[in-house]
C-alpha cells in the first residue's frame, strides 16, 4: 500500500515547479529550521546572556532558597503564588558546580522558551505554521527588557505555552495525554495564569464535551485552587495602593503606549503623546484586537479564546500595577506585564495575515511595518558583569557571602554551610 502511494505521489511531486516547492516549504517549514531561527534571534537579542551568564533579580532568591532548603523550596510561594518551573530549575542548579549555576539558568530559560515556540509548530496547534511566523513571534515580541533568558520572568513566556494548551486540539495518544497533563501542572503552578485562564478551560471543556478537555480543565482547576490558596494565605507582600480616578485615566494611554504603539511604531513611538491621543490609541488597540478575535471565518472559536486570554491577562496586569501606571510611559519599565498581551496580539495578526482577502493584506502590512520599526530596539542592553567567577571558590568552600547580581544593587546572600 505504501509503495502504491509513493507511485501515485511521484508524478505530483514531479509536476511541482520551483515556485510550488517554495510555497510548500513556506506553508510547512521544517521545525528544526524554525527553532534554529528562534534560537538565533534569542542570541542576537541577548548575546551576552550566553557568553557571560548572569543571575537577574529574583533568580538569586530562587537559587538561595534552594541552596538553603533543597527540595523543600519547590512548594514555597513567592509574591503570593507558586513558581514550579523556576523552583525546579534552581533546585537542580544547586546540585551543579557553582561556576555552572548562572549558565544553567540561562540554558533552561532558552530551552523552555524554544519549547513554547515548538508548541506553535505542533500539528495540534491551530495557529498557522506559515514561515514559522507565529513561532518566531515568541522571541520577537519587541518590549521585553526583563523577560527573555532569565528564570524569574520565564513565567510570562510559559503563560504563552498555557494559552497554546488552551487552543490545542485534544490528545489522541498516551504521549500527547502525558504531555498535556505535565504541561498543565508545571505551567499552571508557575505564576497566577491558571487562575486567570480557568474560566476559558472550563468553557473549552463545556464546548467540546470530550474526556480530554474535561480532564485538562480539572487539572488547571487544581492548579488554580493551589495558587488561590497561596494568594489568600500569603499575599504578595506589596503594599496595597488605592486606586484613583487620576490613575484610571492612564489605563487606555498605557495600553496604547505599550501594546498598539509598541507594535505599530516601535522605536519611532514618541513619549508622552498626550492623554487624549493616548486614550484614542488605547481604544483603537482594544478595538483592533477585538475585531481580529471575533471576526467571522476559520478558527473563530480559538481566536475568541486568544482574545479573552488577552483581556484577562491585560486587566490582571493593569490591576497589579494600578499604583505605578505612570511607569508604562518610561521605556522598559513594567515590560513583563505587557509581554503576553503583545504576543497574543501578534498571534492574532499572524492568523489574519495567513488567510485571503483585504484583512489578510492589512494584517501582513501591519506585521511587516512592525518588524521594520522594531528592529532597532530588539537588541537588549547587556547585563553588567558582576564577576560571578570571583565568588565561586568561596561558594564551594561553603562561606557566608553577599554576591552582587543584576540589576545593579541586587544582592544574593548565601549563608555559611556546614562542611
C-alpha positions as CSV (number, residue, x, y, z in Angstrom):
1,X,0.0,0.0,0.0
2,X,2.8,2.4,0.9
3,X,4.6,1.7,-2.4
4,X,1.4,2.4,-4.3
5,X,1.0,5.7,-2.5
6,X,4.6,6.6,-3.4
7,X,4.0,5.8,-7.1
8,X,0.9,7.9,-7.1
9,X,2.7,10.9,-5.5
10,X,5.7,10.7,-7.7
11,X,4.0,12.4,-10.7
12,X,2.6,15.1,-8.4
13,X,6.0,15.8,-6.9
14,X,7.5,15.9,-10.3
15,X,5.0,18.5,-11.6
16,X,5.8,20.9,-8.8
17,X,7.6,24.0,-10.1
18,X,10.3,25.7,-8.1
19,X,7.7,28.3,-7.0
20,X,5.4,25.5,-5.9
21,X,8.1,23.8,-3.9
22,X,8.9,27.2,-2.2
23,X,5.3,27.7,-1.4
24,X,5.0,24.3,0.1
25,X,8.2,24.9,2.2
26,X,6.8,28.2,3.4
27,X,3.5,26.6,4.3
28,X,5.1,23.8,6.3
29,X,8.6,24.9,7.2
30,X,10.9,22.3,8.9
31,X,10.5,22.5,12.6
32,X,14.2,22.3,13.3
33,X,14.9,25.2,10.9
34,X,12.3,27.4,12.6
35,X,13.6,26.6,16.1
36,X,17.1,27.3,15.0
37,X,16.0,30.7,13.8
38,X,14.2,31.3,17.1
39,X,17.4,30.4,19.0
40,X,19.4,32.7,16.7
41,X,17.0,35.6,17.4
42,X,17.4,35.0,21.2
43,X,21.2,35.0,20.7
44,X,21.1,38.2,18.8
45,X,18.9,39.9,21.3
46,X,20.8,38.8,24.4
47,X,24.2,37.5,23.2
48,X,25.9,38.2,26.5
49,X,23.4,36.0,28.3
50,X,25.1,33.0,26.6
51,X,28.7,34.2,26.6
52,X,28.7,35.5,30.2
53,X,25.6,34.2,32.0
54,X,24.4,36.4,35.0
55,X,21.6,36.0,37.6
56,X,18.8,38.5,37.2
57,X,16.9,39.9,40.2
58,X,14.9,37.1,41.9
59,X,17.0,34.4,40.1
60,X,19.3,34.9,43.1
61,X,16.4,34.5,45.5
62,X,15.3,31.2,44.0
63,X,19.0,30.0,44.0
64,X,19.4,31.0,47.6
65,X,16.2,29.2,48.8
66,X,17.2,26.0,47.0
67,X,20.7,26.4,48.3
68,X,19.4,26.5,51.9
69,X,16.3,24.4,51.9
70,X,16.9,22.0,49.0
71,X,13.8,20.2,47.6
72,X,11.6,21.9,50.2
73,X,11.8,25.1,48.2
74,X,9.6,23.5,45.4
75,X,6.4,24.2,47.3
76,X,7.3,27.6,48.8
77,X,5.2,30.5,47.4
78,X,6.8,33.8,46.4
79,X,5.0,37.0,45.7
80,X,1.7,35.3,46.6
81,X,1.9,32.2,44.4
82,X,3.9,29.1,43.4
83,X,6.7,29.1,40.8
84,X,7.1,25.4,40.0
85,X,9.4,25.8,37.0
86,X,11.8,28.4,38.4
87,X,12.0,26.5,41.7
88,X,12.7,23.2,39.9
89,X,15.5,24.9,37.8
90,X,17.1,26.4,40.9
91,X,16.9,23.1,42.8
92,X,18.7,21.3,40.0
93,X,21.2,24.2,39.7
94,X,22.4,23.9,43.3
95,X,23.5,20.3,42.7
96,X,25.9,21.6,40.0
97,X,29.2,23.2,40.5
98,X,28.6,26.9,41.4
99,X,30.5,28.0,38.3
100,X,27.8,26.5,36.1
101,X,24.7,27.8,38.0
102,X,24.1,31.1,36.1
103,X,24.7,29.3,32.8
104,X,22.3,26.5,33.8
105,X,19.6,29.2,34.5
106,X,20.1,30.7,31.1
107,X,20.2,27.3,29.3
108,X,16.9,26.2,30.8
109,X,15.4,29.6,30.1
110,X,16.5,29.2,26.4
111,X,15.2,25.7,26.1
112,X,11.8,26.4,27.7
113,X,11.4,29.5,25.5
114,X,12.1,27.3,22.5
115,X,9.6,24.8,23.9
116,X,6.8,27.4,23.6
117,X,7.9,28.1,20.0
118,X,7.9,24.4,19.3
119,X,4.3,24.1,20.6
120,X,3.2,26.6,18.0
121,X,4.6,24.3,15.3
122,X,2.8,21.2,16.7
123,X,0.2,19.7,14.3
124,X,-2.3,20.1,17.2
125,X,-1.9,23.9,17.3
126,X,-4.4,25.7,15.1
127,X,-2.1,28.7,14.6
128,X,-0.7,28.8,11.0
129,X,2.8,27.5,10.6
130,X,3.4,29.6,7.5
131,X,7.1,30.6,7.5
132,X,7.2,29.9,11.3
133,X,5.8,33.4,11.9
134,X,3.8,32.5,15.0
135,X,6.7,30.6,16.5
136,X,9.1,33.4,15.8
137,X,6.7,35.8,17.4
138,X,7.5,34.3,20.8
139,X,11.1,35.6,20.6
140,X,10.3,38.7,18.6
141,X,8.0,40.5,21.0
142,X,9.6,43.9,21.0
143,X,9.1,45.2,24.5
144,X,11.0,42.5,26.6
145,X,13.6,44.3,28.6
146,X,13.4,41.9,31.6
147,X,11.6,38.9,30.2
148,X,13.9,36.9,27.9
149,X,16.6,34.4,29.1
150,X,16.2,34.6,32.8
151,X,14.3,32.3,35.0
152,X,12.4,34.7,37.3
153,X,10.4,36.2,34.4
154,X,10.1,33.0,32.4
155,X,6.6,32.6,33.7
156,X,5.5,35.2,31.2
157,X,6.8,33.2,28.3
158,X,5.4,30.0,29.7
159,X,2.0,31.7,30.0
160,X,2.0,31.6,26.2
161,X,2.5,27.8,26.5
162,X,-0.5,27.5,28.7
163,X,-2.6,29.5,26.2
164,X,-1.4,27.2,23.4
165,X,-2.6,24.3,25.5
166,X,-6.0,26.1,25.7
167,X,-6.4,26.3,22.0
168,X,-4.8,22.9,21.1
169,X,-6.7,20.0,19.7
170,X,-7.4,17.1,22.1
171,X,-4.7,14.5,22.6
172,X,-5.0,11.2,20.7
173,X,-2.4,9.0,22.3
174,X,-0.7,8.4,25.6
175,X,2.3,10.6,24.7
176,X,0.0,13.5,24.0
177,X,-2.0,12.9,27.1
178,X,1.2,12.8,29.2
179,X,2.4,16.0,27.7
180,X,-0.8,17.9,28.3
181,X,-1.1,16.7,31.9
182,X,2.6,17.6,32.6
183,X,2.3,20.9,30.9
184,X,-0.9,21.8,32.7
185,X,0.6,21.0,36.1
186,X,4.0,22.7,35.6
187,X,2.7,25.7,33.7
188,X,-0.4,26.0,35.9
189,X,1.7,26.1,39.1
190,X,4.1,28.7,37.6
191,X,2.5,32.1,38.1
192,X,-1.1,33.1,38.6
193,X,-2.2,32.3,35.0
194,X,-4.1,29.2,35.8
195,X,-6.5,31.3,37.9
196,X,-6.9,33.8,35.0
197,X,-7.4,31.2,32.3
198,X,-9.5,28.7,34.3
199,X,-12.9,30.0,33.0
200,X,-11.6,29.6,29.5
201,X,-10.5,26.0,30.1
202,X,-13.9,25.3,31.6
203,X,-15.7,26.9,28.7
204,X,-13.5,24.8,26.3
205,X,-14.5,21.6,28.1
206,X,-18.2,22.6,28.0
207,X,-18.0,23.3,24.3
208,X,-16.1,20.2,23.3
209,X,-17.7,17.8,25.7
210,X,-14.8,15.4,25.5
211,X,-13.0,13.5,28.2
212,X,-9.5,15.1,27.4
213,X,-10.9,18.6,27.6
214,X,-12.7,17.8,30.9
215,X,-9.6,16.2,32.3
216,X,-7.4,19.2,31.3
217,X,-9.9,21.7,32.8
218,X,-9.8,19.6,36.1
219,X,-6.0,19.8,36.2
220,X,-6.0,23.5,35.5
221,X,-8.7,23.9,38.2
222,X,-6.5,22.1,40.7
223,X,-3.6,24.4,39.9
224,X,-5.8,27.4,40.2
225,X,-7.0,26.2,43.6
226,X,-3.5,25.8,44.8
227,X,-2.5,29.2,43.6
228,X,-5.6,30.8,45.0
229,X,-4.9,29.3,48.4
230,X,-1.4,30.7,48.3
231,X,-2.7,34.1,47.4
232,X,-5.1,34.1,50.3
233,X,-2.6,32.6,52.8
234,X,0.5,34.6,51.6
235,X,-0.3,37.8,49.8
236,X,2.3,39.3,47.5
237,X,3.7,41.5,50.3
238,X,3.4,44.6,48.2
239,X,1.5,47.5,49.9
240,X,-2.0,47.9,48.7
241,X,-2.3,51.0,46.6
242,X,-5.7,52.6,46.5
243,X,-6.9,53.4,43.0
244,X,-7.8,56.9,41.9
245,X,-9.7,58.4,39.0
246,X,-6.5,60.2,38.1
247,X,-4.6,56.9,37.8
248,X,-7.5,55.3,35.9
249,X,-7.2,57.9,33.2
250,X,-3.8,56.4,32.4
251,X,-5.2,52.9,31.6
252,X,-6.1,53.4,27.9
253,X,-3.0,55.5,27.2
254,X,-0.8,52.8,28.8
255,X,-2.5,50.2,26.5
256,X,-1.8,52.4,23.5
257,X,1.8,53.1,24.6
258,X,2.9,49.5,25.4
259,X,0.7,47.4,23.0
260,X,-0.7,49.2,20.0
261,X,2.0,51.9,19.8
262,X,4.8,49.5,20.7
263,X,3.9,47.1,17.9
264,X,2.9,49.6,15.2
265,X,5.5,52.3,15.8
266,X,8.3,50.7,17.7
267,X,11.4,52.9,18.0
268,X,9.5,55.7,16.3
269,X,6.9,55.9,19.1
270,X,7.0,59.3,20.8
271,X,6.9,59.5,24.6
272,X,4.1,61.5,26.2
273,X,1.8,61.9,23.2
274,X,-0.9,63.4,25.5
275,X,-3.8,62.0,27.4
276,X,-6.4,62.5,24.6
277,X,-4.3,60.9,21.9
278,X,-3.3,58.1,24.2
279,X,-6.9,57.4,25.1
280,X,-7.9,57.2,21.5
281,X,-4.9,54.9,20.8
282,X,-5.9,52.6,23.6
283,X,-9.5,52.4,22.3
284,X,-8.2,51.6,18.8
285,X,-5.8,49.0,20.1
286,X,-8.6,47.2,22.0
287,X,-11.0,47.5,19.1
288,X,-8.4,46.1,16.7
289,X,-7.7,43.1,19.0
290,X,-11.4,42.5,19.5
291,X,-12.0,42.6,15.7
292,X,-9.3,40.1,15.0
293,X,-10.6,37.8,17.7
294,X,-14.3,37.9,16.8
295,X,-14.4,38.4,13.0
296,X,-16.1,35.7,11.0
297,X,-14.1,33.0,9.4
298,X,-11.9,29.9,10.2
299,X,-10.6,29.3,13.7
300,X,-13.1,31.7,15.2
301,X,-13.5,29.7,18.5
302,X,-9.7,29.6,19.0
303,X,-9.4,33.3,18.1
304,X,-12.1,34.2,20.6
305,X,-10.1,32.2,23.3
306,X,-7.0,34.2,22.4
307,X,-8.9,37.5,22.6
308,X,-10.4,36.6,26.0
309,X,-7.0,35.5,27.3
310,X,-5.6,38.8,26.1
311,X,-8.3,40.7,28.0
312,X,-7.9,38.6,31.2
313,X,-4.2,39.0,31.4
314,X,-4.2,42.6,30.5
315,X,-6.8,43.5,33.1
316,X,-4.9,41.5,35.8
317,X,-1.6,43.2,34.9
318,X,-3.2,46.7,35.0
319,X,-4.8,45.9,38.3
320,X,-1.5,44.6,39.7
321,X,0.3,47.7,38.6
322,X,-2.5,50.1,39.4
323,X,-0.2,52.2,41.7
324,X,2.5,52.5,39.0
325,X,0.6,53.1,35.8
326,X,2.8,56.1,35.1
327,X,5.8,53.7,34.7
328,X,4.3,52.4,31.4
329,X,5.4,55.7,29.8
330,X,9.0,55.1,30.8
331,X,10.9,52.9,28.3
332,X,11.5,49.3,29.6
333,X,9.5,49.8,32.9
334,X,6.9,47.1,33.6
335,X,7.7,45.4,30.3
336,X,7.0,41.9,31.7
337,X,3.3,42.8,32.3
338,X,2.7,43.5,28.6
339,X,4.6,40.6,27.2
340,X,1.7,38.2,26.9
341,X,-0.8,40.8,25.5
342,X,1.7,41.8,22.9
343,X,2.3,38.2,22.0
344,X,-1.4,37.4,21.7
345,X,-2.0,40.5,19.5
346,X,0.8,39.3,17.2
347,X,-0.6,35.8,17.0
348,X,-4.0,37.2,16.0
349,X,-2.3,39.4,13.3
350,X,-0.4,36.3,12.0
351,X,-3.5,34.3,11.9
352,X,-5.3,37.0,9.9
353,X,-2.3,37.6,7.6
354,X,-2.2,33.9,6.6
355,X,-5.8,34.0,5.2
356,X,-7.0,35.6,2.0
357,X,-8.6,38.9,1.3
358,X,-8.2,42.6,2.3
359,X,-8.0,41.8,6.0
360,X,-5.1,39.5,5.4
361,X,-3.3,42.1,3.3
362,X,-3.8,44.7,6.0
363,X,-2.6,42.3,8.7
364,X,0.5,41.4,6.6
365,X,1.3,45.1,6.1
366,X,1.0,45.8,9.9
367,X,3.3,42.9,10.7
368,X,5.9,44.0,8.1
369,X,5.9,47.5,9.4
370,X,6.0,46.3,13.0
371,X,9.1,44.3,12.3
372,X,10.8,47.1,10.4
373,X,10.2,49.8,13.1
374,X,11.1,47.5,16.0
375,X,14.4,46.1,14.6
376,X,16.5,49.0,16.1
377,X,15.3,48.1,19.6
378,X,15.2,44.3,19.5
379,X,18.8,44.2,20.7
380,X,18.5,44.4,24.5
381,X,21.1,46.2,26.7
382,X,23.7,43.9,28.1
383,X,23.7,43.0,31.8
384,X,26.5,44.3,33.9
385,X,29.3,41.8,34.5
386,X,29.1,41.1,38.3
387,X,32.2,38.8,38.2
388,X,30.4,35.7,39.4
389,X,33.6,33.6,38.9
390,X,35.3,35.6,41.7
391,X,32.9,34.1,44.3
392,X,32.8,30.5,43.0
393,X,35.7,29.2,45.1
394,X,34.1,30.7,48.3
395,X,30.7,29.2,47.4
396,X,32.5,25.8,47.0
397,X,34.1,26.3,50.4
398,X,30.6,27.0,52.0
399,X,31.5,30.5,53.1
400,X,28.8,33.1,54.0
401,X,28.7,35.5,51.1
402,X,27.0,38.6,49.8
403,X,27.2,38.5,46.0
404,X,26.2,41.4,43.7
405,X,23.9,40.3,40.8
406,X,21.9,42.1,38.1
407,X,20.3,44.6,38.0
408,X,22.9,46.6,39.9
409,X,22.0,47.0,43.5
410,X,20.6,43.5,44.0
411,X,22.5,41.1,46.3
412,X,22.4,37.3,46.6
413,X,23.0,36.4,50.2
414,X,24.3,32.9,50.9
415,X,24.7,31.7,54.5
416,X,27.6,29.6,55.7
417,X,27.2,25.9,55.1
418,X,28.5,23.2,57.4
419,X,31.4,21.3,56.0
